[in-house]
């Protein structure tokens, strides 16, 4: 059972499907109306008629009032912007939110909104203020708590998890983060270490790695940062097993990755 935050068009869901992992998307979160519509079309196909098709435009607008939506993925949409959309657009948007279990903006999500039996929570939060290109628009705050930018939305995930942790609710078994490799640069490493420390206090063991697409059969040199956090609830024996596993299955070791690629080729041939 998977919750995709900052879900976009559902790349994580597509990846799980592509590698044949049985899964169920029990929740998504994205406030960009066009990403919401795209996700629904990509993963659910042609829109089907629901209760929203029978609603008037005023009823649809009232339904959407409870969400913080965005027309450009950068700032909240105004009431006027939503009102200016066609009735057909509003119907499709309401249907898409419903069909994708979209909780919309992470700023509105509460800890209790995350299903109790969540296995995996993904959080590919915005990278604009972490990447080197971010210097061009003058925001150098990265993931600092007080940066008040898009990349600092990371701390909304902390808030959501802490709400569950402090209420002694079940925690997602796995957390998967993906972002630019610059997140562990000298400029941002202190803030990143603060994030890891916070997760560790909540009972997670963190396994960060920088992977290059070219090493995994993709014809492109593209380094990305990943971190898999596994909930152990401070179980020392489990931590030892995990440390051993990741040492033996080191995805940053190009020689080990080559063995994986060979296995994949053999399976295809068979």
PyMOL commands that set and color helices and strands:
alter all, ss='L'
color gray80, all
select helices_A, chain A and resi 11-18+33-44+51-54+57-64+79-83+87-99+106-108+111-113+132-137+151-166+181-184+189-201+213-216+236-248+254-269
alter helices_A, ss='H'
color red, helices_A
select strands_A, chain A and resi 2-5+25-29+120-123+174-180+204-212+223-231
alter strands_A, ss='S'
color yellow, strands_A
deselect
rebuild
show_as cartoon
